[in-house]
């Protein structure tokens, strides 16, 4: 029932129209703070179809963000994580296979490692009508947003709470998992925050997540 994502996906000071600008480094943080009150979760998409259905989060208490992130008014990037609690379990199961490997990876396993991510990138160049645009143009945009893309790259540098990477990135992929894979063994490394940056899964973060999960019973 628990989904880990980036806090800025649910608690942010950016205008919605600034998403593409932020990737170019042109957006400014603005008031008021925006916090999601309800969320619709789609475990997967296939064009316009929802093969695994949809899930609603109607209780704001089920949308948790790090206290450091909230106190910083969405400025502390090293605390950019959130946990969403669904009313019922996902039909597609949990992360990986037992024992799931939800644990902080040591520096020697993370530094220089090949990492993977998957998500649903947004096509910013189609966000506004174009001159001589056609239905085909908008169909292309919809197809891009409703298709899961996966890619891989490597960790280029590590810090205590984050790491940099060279994964190909497009807006809309942030909040996706970043993992290391050896055969069928998949280990969660962190959360994709944007171009060249990811939040590292640390022991401190896991402690907070366990506390939140325990509060849900």
Steps between C-alpha positions, in 0.01 A plus 500: 500500500801733524655692212831682530547808282654847492348754738492769233247286310245560780632801695656778298544875455528479122221613273372213286591702191859520625579129475681532168666825607638331811678240289669785313592668830278802429221444754482680836347364818174678567240525774254375597612148579302243301403176673294223342172429682413189299687281254404251229748215456534303176740204543543478124369637171471363150388785281164602641450168679569436870595129513534502882214738575522817707526582868386812683656670802235727650641552849775768515646315800594222258729741314815541707809706424821538698477756782830651384353544153189674634690723744734608219194589292597257227862615480695221678573266210670248729159434663299483178305180568137413572293193583149440369268252672228333296169381641565152362807311375616528141403211277854472363677414826796655680845617399712219358496157661562394862693629687435812284834669583352817643825594669762772481776404258859561615726735306696220334184347349365832376806684372538449124213248491279446196151621592157470339180700510155488340220752480255700293677813368307808403559658159543870582541605138135405438358682804381797293327506159745529214455686173334272243461233768287200418317229690798277430722736703274470804470124449880477512506691828234273653678186384826619657336570838313169509799280424752380755862567407795328665866586475835451670814694579757517775562671833755775443542630857359433846425711807352416838135554397514506121690390192551629149445292186506515124158337443311646201224714649185679390256703712234283663736216590591648839371298795585175319720230657871466427630149548799270456436163338709182489309225320166469680632679807374860514614747767339839547764775498290814522242735349547684170481876569593640161775528246827364644362483856344233722415478868688220671319234704660546844459336839349826630239506223412135558453570873248773417322281246468213750349743753243617247414143395456402868256791544288343226479172691 
